[in-house]
């Protein structure tokens, strides 16, 4: 049994659109973090995985300030997860190496940053995905990083998401608890909903997954409320509008978490 950061299968297919013009502009030490965050969110809404990958590759080749570097780190985190959902472990391993190197450089400079410890926890989850037989060795440092992230957090959402992942995907006999996971995801969503959600793709990711967790645990009204909140922010988010909400209205449920876990098993 493994636990790791979940990126839902269909969700991670619909996260990428960017104009090629942006790729040609180049980047300097000047901050573009706000624009980048809005662009990544637009990519998610429109859905163009290849362009997200190209933009990440472009950003990795230039010098960025800390704010832009953090936006890139989030994008690398997402892209690694996406490759897992596509059962493309070769690309996942390639991206994970860059993500890890980037994260390690940041942690050397800023060792007490809650989000970086959350990213580190996710990294151990990805390593388990690549090498399942290493789960007994990676599980402890994974949980250690989750605990550090929670201890250091002030109002960051990502440590709560990774805490939720840990609760959700661990077996119950070693502390897994889907009800606790639900509460962690919900707390993160409350924070993300107040953090410029129009330009925060994590808000959409967190909410789409939270709605599925609510559905799985028997809270369809809460799931519907989350989906409607997402669509109030952006009514064009196709994954919720065209798939999750209609499935909920029909009384259907596709357990993406279980499908993702089985993909890593296979």
N, C-alpha and C positions, 0 to 999 in steps of 0.2 A: 504494500500500500504506500502511496506517495502523496505528498501535498505540495502545492506550488501555486503561483499566481494564475488565476483563471482568466483567460481571454476567450469569451464565448465564440464558438465557431463562426456563426453567421455575423456576429458583431464585428469580429476582426476582419471580415471580408469587406466591410463597408466603411473603411476608415481613411481612404486616401484620394485626395484630388488637389493638384497644385498647378498653376500655370508654369509652362516652361520658361517664361520670361523671368520668373523669380529665380530659377536655377542659374540663369545667366547673369544676374545682377552682381553676384559675389557678396561676401560679407566681410566686415572689418570688426575691430574691437568695439565699435559703436553698438549700442543696444538696439536690437530688433525684437526683443523677447515678446513684447505685446503683440506685434504684428505676426510673429511666428506662431504664437499660441492661437491667434484667430485663424491663421491659415490652416494649421493642423486640424482645428475644429471644423473648418469648412471642408477639408479633405474627407473627414469622417462622414459628414452629412452627404456629400456628393458621391463618395466611394470610388477611389482610384488607388489601389494598393501600389501599383508600380511607381506612380509619381511620388507617393510618400517615401518609398525606398530610395528614389533618386534624390529627393531633397535631403534625406538623412545622409546619404553618401556625400552630397555637396557640402553639407555643414561639417562633416567629419574632416574635411580637407582644409579648413580654414581656422584661423584663430578667433575664438569667441570670448566674450566676457562671461562672467559667472552666470548672469541671468539667462543669456542665450544658451550657455552650456547646460544649464538645468533643463531648458526646454528640449534640447537635443537628447539629454539623458532620458527624459520621459518618452521621447520618440523611439529611442533605441530599445527601451524596456518594452514598449508596445510592439515594435517590429519583431523582436525576438519571440514574443508570445504568438504573434501572427504566424510565423514560420512553423511553430509547433502545431497550430491548428490546421495547417496545410500538410502536415506530416512530412515536412521538409527539414529534416534534422541537420542536414549538411549546411543549409543556409542559416538555420538557428544557431549552430555551433560557430559559424563565421561571425554572425552579428553579436553573439554572446561574448566572444572574445573582445570585440571592440567596446561593447558595453561595459565589460568588466574592467578593461584598462582605463576607460574614461572614469568609471566610478572610483577606482582605486586612487587615481590622481586627485580627485575631489576630496576623498576621505582623508588623504594624507594632509591636505590643507585645512579641512574643516571636519575634524573627527567627531564632533559632537552635534552633528546635524541629523535630526530625526529622520528626515526623508531619505538621507543616504543610507542609513541603517535599514530602512524599509526596502530600498532598492537592493541592498545586499541580501536581505532575506529572500526576495524574489529571485535573485541570482542563484542561490542555493537550490531553490525549487526548480529552476531551469536545468541546473546541473543534474538533479535527480531525473528530470525528464530525458536527458541525454544518456545517462548511465544509471538505470534503475537499480542495478545491483549495489550502487553506492549509497542508496537511501539510508542504511544504518549509520553511515559516516557523516552524511550531510544533514541529517535531521536535527542533530543537536545544534550545530552552528546556525541552521535556519531559525530555530526557535530562539536562540540567543539573540540574533539580530532583530527578530520581531520584538522581543522584550526590551531591548535597548531603544528601539524606535519609539515604543510606547512610553518608556521612562523619560525620554528626551523631548517628546512632542509637547507643543503648547496648543496650537490650533490647527496643526497639519492634518490633512485627511488621509494621506497615503499610508501612514503607520496603521491607521484603523482598517484600511482595506487589506493590508497584508496580515493584520491580526485576524480579520475575518477569513482570509484564505486559509490561514493555519487551522483555525477552528473547523472550517468547512470540509477540508480535504483530509484531515487526520482521522484515523479510525477512533471510535469512541473510547476504546480501551487504553489509548495513550493521550486522552484529553480532547479528542474531537467533539464538537458540539455545534450542531447546525443552528440551534436557537441563538447561541452566543454569537455565531458568525453573522446571523441576520441582524443582530443588534449593532455589531461593529460596522457592517455595511451601511446600515441606516444612519448611524452617527456620522460616517464619512459623507454620505449623500447630503445630509443636512448642512455640513460645512461647504461642500462643493456647490450647493445650490445658492450660497451666499458669496461665492468667489467668482464673480464675473462669469456665470455659466454660459453665456453666449459665446465666449471665447475660451472655454475650458472643456476640451474633449473628454477629460477624465470624468466630468459631470455626467456626460452621456453614457460612458462606459459603466461607471459605477451604478447609475440608475437602471440601465438595461439589465445588468446582472442582479441588482437588488430586486427588481420586479420578478425575475425568474425564481429567485430564492423564496420570495413571498408566495409565489404560486406553488412551488414544490412543497412548502411547509403548510399549505392550506389557508393562505390569507389572500384570496383573489381580489378582495376590495382594496387592500393595501397596494397590491400590484397595479391595479387599474389607476389608483390615485397617483402612483409614481409615474406611470406611463403618460398620464395626462399632464403632469407637471413638466415632464420632458418636452412634450409636444407644445406646451404653452411657451417654452423657451424657443424652440425651433420646430414648427409644424411639419418640416420637410425631412425629419430624421426617419429615413425609410425603414430601418430595422424595426423600430417601435411602431410606426404608423402602418406599415404593410404586413408585418409578421407577428410581432409579439402581442400587440393589442387585439388584432383580429383573432389570433389563436385563443387568447383569454376569453374573448366574447363567445367563442364557439365551445368553450369548455375543454380545449385541447392543451396539452403541455408536452413539449419536447425537452427532455432533460439534457441540456447542452453540457452541463458539468460532468455528468456521467459519460457522455459521449467523448468529451475531451480526455477524461481520465483513461477511458478504454483505448483511445488512440495512442496514448503514451505506453500503455501496456503492450499493445501490438507492436 
